[in-house]
Amino acid sequence: VMSQYWDSTCGGGLWWSTAKASKNAIENELYLELSAALHNTLSGDTTFLGRAEQEWTWFAGTGLINSSNLVNDGLNSSCANNGNPTYTYNQGVILAGLSQLSTATGNTSLLTTASNIATAATSHLVSNGILVDPCEPNGCASDGYSFKGIFVRDLGEFARSTGTSAYNAFLSRQAAS
């Protein structure tokens, strides 16, 4: 069903909702992760791999990943990075998607991109070493409390899948907080 919301507006990508008013990072990151994971699970699959590769090619070309290696929230009506916040969940889900796609393809440059995002997030989206979202403390919607959990879960998965211990101290600080 997700693939039905892919079209040529902005050169591709999924719409945020059935209203087709915006294309944002999160639905496209989830589509990448899901498509690559399904490929990795289904023997002989080519459909989901094709979707994952198409998604990543589109996502990487949108400008959603800014010059600081952080993922902004979406595209504007001109199909350019909207400059909206770099929510922590957007940094996490892309790590999981790129890890799955790297497993599917053997392309380790995807892990380099993921590492750059992880390092940027753990460096820039913190206060006193603890992860914070740009909407804190008063501007997050009720689902905002889950944003950091999504990032930490996906950072941990990225670290496990790549065998790196580079984020262990950061993850321990988050758990202790």
Disulfide bonds with the S-S distance in Angstrom:
Cys10-Cys79 2.03
Cys135-Cys140 1.88
